[in-house]
C-alpha cells in the first residue's frame, strides 16, 4: 500500500513538471491567412499575415509585406528583450502583454482607410498597450524600446508636468530616447541603424552630439513663437534626451530623475539647483564637446 501511495505521488510530480514545461514560452509564428485584427478599440483595422505570442508581448505582422521567419523571429527576440529592459528600468512588474504591430511597406495611397501602418512610414506610435512600428527592413529593428517606454509609462499612470509644445511632451520623448539608447548600448543587438552605428563605443556621445546638431539647426531655439519661452532648449527629442542623459551621467540616479520627471518643480529639492540653472550647466557641458 505504501509503495502505491509513493507511486501516485511521483506521477503527480511528473505531471506537474510536464504542465510547467508546456507553459514555457517558445516562439511559434503562425500564418493567419490575412485575418483582420482590430486595435485601439476597433478604430484601427490591420490585415495580419503572421502572429506570435511571447512572454512579454503579442506580435502581429501585417499583410502585404515580405516576411521571413528569420526576420520576424529577430524582431520578436529584440522586442522581448526591449520590453523587459524598459520594465526593469522603470520598475514595472505587472505581466501585461504589449501588442506590437509591425509593417515594412509604404502604401500610397492607402488601400485600407482604417489602417494606421499604411499611413505611417518610417515611424512608430504607442497607444495604450499597442505599439505600431513601420520601417524598411534595412533599418529594423528600430524604435522598439522607445515606443515601449511610452506604453509602460501609460500602464504605470506616470505623467510629467513638463510643459507641452505643439502637443508633444518632450521630457517624455527625451526619456524614451534615452532608455532606447541605453538598450542599444547595453545589449548585444544590432539596433536601429537609422540612428545608431554598429560600433557601440563610437556611439558613446551620440545623444549629446545630436543635441548640438539641433542647436545649430534651430538657431539655439531662440524663436519664442516656435519654441515658447519656458525651457525652449528642451523642446526637441534630441536636446531633451541629451539633458536627461546628462542628469543621469553626472548629477544623480534614475530615481532622482524620475522624481523630476513627475514634478519638474522640485529640481532644486532633488539636485540643489533650479531648473534654469541646471539647463545652464548642461549647456556649458555641451560647449566642451
Secondary structure, DSSP 8 states (H G I E B T S, - for coil): -HHHHHHHHHHHHHHHHHHHHHHS-----EEEEEEEEEETTTTEEEEEEEEEE-SSEEEEEETTS---HHHHHHHHHHHHHHHHHHHHHHT------EEEEEE----SS-S-TT-SGGG--SEEEEETTEEEEE--TTT-S-SHHHHHHHHHHHHHT----S--BTTB-HHHHHHHHHHHHHHHHHSS----TTT--S-TGGGTTHHHHHHHHHHHHTGGG--HHHH-SSSGGG-SHHHHHHHHHHIIIII--HHHHHHHHH-GGGHHHHHSS-HHHHHHHHHHHHHT-
